[in-house]
Amino acid sequence: MQAMSVRDSSQVAEARRRAVAVAQGMGFGEEDAGRVAIVATELATNLIKHGAGGELLIGTYDDRTGSGVECLALDKGPGMADVEASSRDGHSTTGSPGTGLGAIARGAHALDIYSRPGLGTAILVRLQQGRPADALPSPEPVSGAVNLPKTGEDVCGDAWCRKAQEGGFKLMVADGLGHGPFAAEAAHAAVRVFIAEHRDRPGAVLERMHAALRPTRGAAISIAEVSDRQVVFAGIGNVAGVLVAEDGTSRRMVSHNGTVGHVAKRVQEFTYPLEGTPLVILCSDGLGTSWSLDAYPGLVQRHPTLVAGVLYRDFNRGRDDVTVLVARAEATA
């Protein structure tokens, strides 16, 4: 995933170019890349017109709903009092034709918007190959993530992974010590172990990572095994694990101090019962710790990637790599 600031009209063309490049990298043809160009242009334009500037995140996704290009437009502007009305063609608060959100919706395979007056707006758009009207209904999304390097770095020292298993799934976030290529090396070493060993219990997987990461600078790592009844969690270092209930209240899961690959005195699993349809959130320390979703009415029910985007927008520390991985615990099929 890549991020770009959009503060004036001169940056709209660059946003379009980056989004098209990502689409072409996924094999999108001319027509499909053209839809991506339109959506990116409208998102960037809206950030300037309605959000007083903001940030556009562009990346790819690949999950049980399909694969394609993913865009997140994030601003801290005045927000929308009525998202449904603002999405209708002809509705405008700036004297424009009022077709921006309509054009975005027509080009998208998935669209989710969270906006609150005075708190800004977050828009998630997912685009696949083929016209949206031709797309078959897809299952509800399981998870989503924001994963970005420290400003000025070419690679992200964080990495994340999700693997399905019978009755549920496992999540993992690794935060390589520091940032840059050596941090990325440690994080991706953890991903390789996770992919190979994910069927085992979280604590056992973490112990194997501890051995595998010894030649690297090490990492903070958390693993969550999610079923329809409970979450089994194991963590070393400061990758936070949080359960967020349907009403937005949070429960932080316990990890131990240390660095996987170097100092890990104790690997311990903790089990947390699940009630209702909570979110399971893992985030590296590039995200501040003071967040709570009860300050965002209705956000907990939205697309997991949109939740990750709002948390990134409002609590990114700005001085490190950052990863926010969000999964809905009800999606265990």
C-alpha positions, 0 to 999 in steps of 0.5 A: 500500500502507498500513501500520498497527500492530496492538498491541491489540484496539481496532485490529482493527476499524480493520484490518478497515475499511481492508481492506474499503475497499480491496476496495470500491475494487476493485469487490468486492461484499458477499460478496467484501468480507465474505471480506476482512473475515474474513481481515483480522480474523483476521490482526490478531487473530493478530498480537496473540494470537501475535505480541505485536503487529505490523504489517498491510500492506494493498494491491492487486496486479495480475499474471499470477495475477490482481488483488485485495487483498493483506494482509501480517501481520508480527510478531517474536513467538515464531514457529511451530515447525510451520506445517502443524500450526498451520494445522489447525482446533483447534490452539491455543497460547493456549486459543482455538478454533484456527480462525484460520489455517484461516479465513484459508486458506478465504478466500484465493486465495493464502496463504504463511507464513514462520515461524521459532522466535524470528524471528517470522511473516510471512503473505501473503494474496491475495484476488480476487473470487469464491470461492477454490474456484471459482478456476482454477489460476494460474501461479506469481507473477513478482514482488511488492513492498512500497512504503510512504511515510515515516511521517506522509506521505500519498504515497510518494516511491518508485515501482516498475514491472515490464514483461513482454517477449519472453523475460523482463521488466524491473524498475525502482525509482525513489526520488525525492530526499527524500520527500513530493509532490515526491519522488513527482512525480520517481518517477512521472515515471520510471515514465512513461518506463519504461512508454513506453521499456522495450523499449530497453536499461536504459542507454538507458532511464536516459538518457531518464529523466535528460533527462525528470527535469530539471524535477523534484528528481531520483531514484535509479533502478535498472533490471534486464532479466531473461532466462533467461540473464542480468540486464542492470543499470543504476543511478544512485544508491542503489537497490540491486540484488541477485541472491540464489542458491537457497542464499540467498547474495547478489551486489550489482550495481553502480550509479554515484553521482549523481541522475537528472535532475541529476548522472549523469556515467556511465550504464553497464550491467553483465551478470550470468549467471544460474544456477538460479532466483535472486531479483532484488531492487531496493530503495530506501535506506529499507531497510538494507543489512545484510540477507542471505537466508542467515539465513532458511532456505527464504525464497528459495523463497517467494512474492516478496511474502512475501520483500519483507515479511520484508525490510521487517519486519526492515530497514526504516530507519523514517525514509524511504519504502521499496520492496522489489521481488522477482522470480524470475528463472525466471519468464520466460514 
